[in-house]
Amino acid sequence: MSTRTRRLSRKQSTAAIGDYLREIRTAEGLSQEALAVKAGLDRKTVNRIENGLFSPSIDTLVRLCQILGKDAGVFLNESFKRAAR
């Protein structure tokens, strides 16, 4: 049985990260503004990430994941798995 997964384009992976970030943020009851303040970012940056318009740097992604109580590697794996469905 093959364990290969579908390869996502850059646009698809950026959208997957944003979709999963939004899902976790809203589940935690945080607004974009609240998450941005905790992460030291502008609210517009969080909005652009969530809407798939901006791919966060590794540092930014790790910071967001720490605030949301997620391991960055697990976050990426889960977001890409969801997008491949």
NORGI-V280603 format. One record per backbone hydrogen bond with DSSP energy under -1.0 kcal/mol. CO is the residue of the C=O (numbers start at 1). NH is the residue of the N-H. E is the energy in kcal/mol with one decimal. If there is no record, write none. Layout:
BEGIN
co={CO	CO}
nh={NH	NH}
e={E	E}
END
This chain:
BEGIN
co={9	10	11	12	13	14	15	16	17	18	19	20	21	22	23	24	25	26	31	32	33	34	35	36	42	43	44	45	46	47	48	48	49	57	58	59	60	61	62	63	64	65	71	72	73	74	75	76	77	78	79	80}
nh={13	14	15	16	17	18	19	20	21	22	23	24	25	26	27	28	30	29	35	36	37	38	39	41	46	47	48	49	50	51	53	54	52	61	62	63	64	65	66	67	68	70	75	76	77	78	79	80	81	82	83	84}
e={-2.7	-2.4	-2.2	-2.4	-2.2	-2.0	-2.8	-2.2	-2.4	-2.4	-2.2	-2.5	-2.9	-2.7	-1.9	-1.8	-2.3	-1.1	-2.3	-2.7	-2.6	-2.2	-2.0	-3.1	-1.4	-2.5	-2.5	-2.3	-2.7	-1.8	-2.6	-1.2	-1.7	-2.7	-2.8	-2.2	-2.6	-2.6	-2.5	-2.0	-1.9	-3.2	-2.8	-2.5	-2.4	-2.9	-2.6	-2.4	-2.3	-2.3	-1.7	-1.7}
END
